[in-house]
Amino acid sequence: MAEKLFTPELANAALPLVRSIVEDLVAAEVRLRDLAATYRELKARPDKPQVELNETRTAITRHARERDACTAELGQLGVRVGDPAAGICDFPAELDGERVYLCWELGEDAVEHFHGRDEGY
């Protein structure tokens, strides 16, 4: 299947839906990172509380699925996740005959930046 290409106008028109998904993505990613740290701390304890370890592992799995579902939903829209914790997304585009990414970060009002395909944000 051919890659969907966005114009700045199309990317901005998609932002209400993308923003909603990215908010969920960031929340899941942040919670996942917190849970992973908690798991490491619990595992390092000499008494290793098995019930807490199991509950934490279950929560990690649940939030990883939520994050992955958000990433997949964005992918179906043609949007690439650059940094799930920061809420950075790239919209494939072509500007002046060159393939680029229109870049957007959660908290921004509009898609106003771009970078080359081999460049970071």
C-alpha positions in Angstrom: 0.0 0.0 0.0 1.3 3.5 -0.9 2.2 5.8 1.9 -0.4 8.5 2.6 1.0 11.9 2.0 -0.3 14.9 3.9 -0.3 18.6 3.0 -0.1 21.0 5.9 -3.8 21.6 5.5 -4.6 17.9 5.7 -2.4 17.4 8.7 -4.0 20.3 10.5 -7.5 19.0 9.6 -6.6 15.7 11.2 -5.3 17.2 14.4 -8.5 17.0 16.5 -8.5 13.2 16.1 -4.7 12.9 16.3 -4.6 15.1 19.4 -7.1 12.9 21.2 -5.2 9.7 20.3 -1.9 11.2 21.2 -3.2 12.3 24.6 -4.1 8.7 25.3 -0.7 7.5 24.0 1.3 9.9 26.2 -0.8 9.0 29.3 -0.2 5.2 28.6 3.5 5.7 27.9 4.1 7.8 31.0 2.2 5.3 33.2 4.1 2.5 31.6 7.5 4.1 32.4 6.4 4.7 36.0 5.2 1.1 36.3 8.5 -0.2 34.9 10.4 1.8 37.5 8.2 0.5 40.2 8.6 -3.1 39.0 12.4 -2.7 39.1 12.3 -1.3 42.6 10.0 -4.2 43.8 12.2 -6.8 42.2 15.3 -5.4 43.8 13.8 -5.7 47.3 15.1 -8.6 49.4 11.5 -9.7 50.3 10.3 -9.4 46.7 6.5 -9.0 47.3 5.2 -11.5 44.7 1.6 -10.2 44.8 2.7 -6.6 44.1 5.1 -7.9 41.4 2.3 -9.8 39.7 -0.1 -6.8 39.9 2.5 -4.5 38.5 3.3 -6.9 35.6 -0.4 -7.0 34.8 -0.6 -3.2 34.8 2.5 -3.0 32.6 0.9 -5.4 30.1 -2.4 -3.4 30.1 -0.7 0.0 29.5 1.6 -1.5 26.9 -1.4 -2.7 25.0 -3.0 0.7 25.3 0.1 2.4 24.0 0.4 -0.1 21.1 -3.2 0.4 20.2 -2.8 4.2 20.1 0.3 3.8 17.9 -1.5 1.4 15.6 -4.5 3.7 15.3 -2.2 6.6 14.4 -0.5 4.4 11.9 -3.8 3.6 10.3 -4.3 7.3 9.8 -0.9 7.5 8.2 0.7 9.3 11.1 4.1 8.1 12.5 4.9 8.4 16.2 8.3 10.0 16.8 8.4 10.1 20.6 5.5 8.6 22.5 6.4 10.2 25.8 6.5 13.7 24.4 3.6 13.2 22.0 5.7 14.0 18.9 4.2 12.8 15.6 5.2 13.0 12.0 2.9 13.3 9.0 4.6 12.1 5.8 4.6 14.8 3.1 6.2 16.0 0.0 7.5 19.6 -0.2 9.1 21.0 -3.3 9.5 17.4 -4.6 11.3 16.2 -1.5 9.9 13.6 0.9 9.7 15.1 4.4 7.8 14.8 7.7 5.5 17.5 8.9 6.2 17.5 12.6 3.8 18.2 15.4 4.0 17.9 19.2 1.2 17.6 21.7 0.4 21.0 23.0 1.0 22.8 19.7 -2.0 24.4 18.1 -1.1 23.4 14.5 1.4 21.5 12.4 3.9 24.2 11.5 7.3 22.5 11.3 8.9 19.9 9.1 12.2 17.9 8.8 13.8 15.6 6.4 13.2 11.9 6.5 16.7 11.2 7.8 16.7 14.0 10.4 15.4 14.1 13.9 12.8 16.4 15.2 
